[in-house]
Every structure is written in C-alpha cells, then in structure tokens.
C-alpha cells in the first residue's frame, strides 16, 4: 500500500525502494509529500511524527523505514 500511495502522489506509474524522492528522482514537491503523509495516516490509522522526516531521507525505502520506526497508532 505504501508504494502504491506514494506513486499516486508522485504521479509515477510505480515507486521502488531505491527511488529518489526529490530533485532528479520522483521530483515530489513538498505539498504532495505532506498530502501523502496525511493520506497515509488516514488510511493506516497511524500517527506519523513529521518532525522525524528530515532532509536525510532520500529514497522511498528510507522514508518507509523512518515511518515504520516512528509511527504510532493514532489516539
């Protein structure tokens, strides 16, 4: 579900773990990124701390790992 949802917001047919999120990769804008995070929260029932999503995240795989490590069930 993560990859399909990310692909939808990045306007790409598919996303792989090594896909670069910004710039020369998926070229995902900051607004699309935030909309993706909010939709992911709604569809999974997770509370994702956006403060842990910093510039060190470069690929879809990094993003997935960071979210999986820090997400909590929504209250």
N, C-alpha and C positions, 0 to 999 in steps of 0.2 A: 504494500500500500504506500509506503514512504516514497519509493522511486516513482510510482505512477503519479502521485500527487505532486511531487517535485517537478516531474516532466511537464505536467499541465501548467504549473505556474511559470516555468522557464520557457514555455512554448516550444518544447522539443518533443520529437516522437518517442524518445527514451532517454534515460539517465543511467549511467553506470557508476559504481562506487568511485572510480577514478576521475569522473567528470569534474572539471574545474568549475566552480560556481560562478565566478565573476570574471570580468575582463574577457580574455580571449576564449574562455570556455563557454559556459552556458549564457554568459553575458546577462545574468539575472540582476535586475535593478533592486534597489533597497526596498521599494514599495512592494514589489512582487515577493520579495523574500519575507517581509513581515506578514503579508497576506497568507503566504504558505504556512508560516509558523502558526498563525491564528487558526487557520483551517485545520491544520494537523492537530492542534489542541482540541478543537471542537469534535473532530471525527474520532479521536482516540480517547478522549476524556482525560488527557494528561495536562498537567500544568508545567509548561516549559519556561524556565527562567532565562529570559533573553539576555541577561547580564553575563551568562557563561558562553554566549555565542559571540565571540570576538573575531578580530581580523586574522587570528592564527588558523581559522578554519578555511581551508582552500578547496576541498573536494566534497562531493556528496557523501563519500564514506566518512570523512572527518566529521561532517555535520551529523550524520546518523549516530556515530559513536558518542559525540558530545551530548546529543539529546538523550540517548539511551542511558548515559551515565548520570544525567542530572534531572531528568523528568520525574515528576511525582504525580500520583493520581490527583485529579482536581478535587478540591474540597467541596 
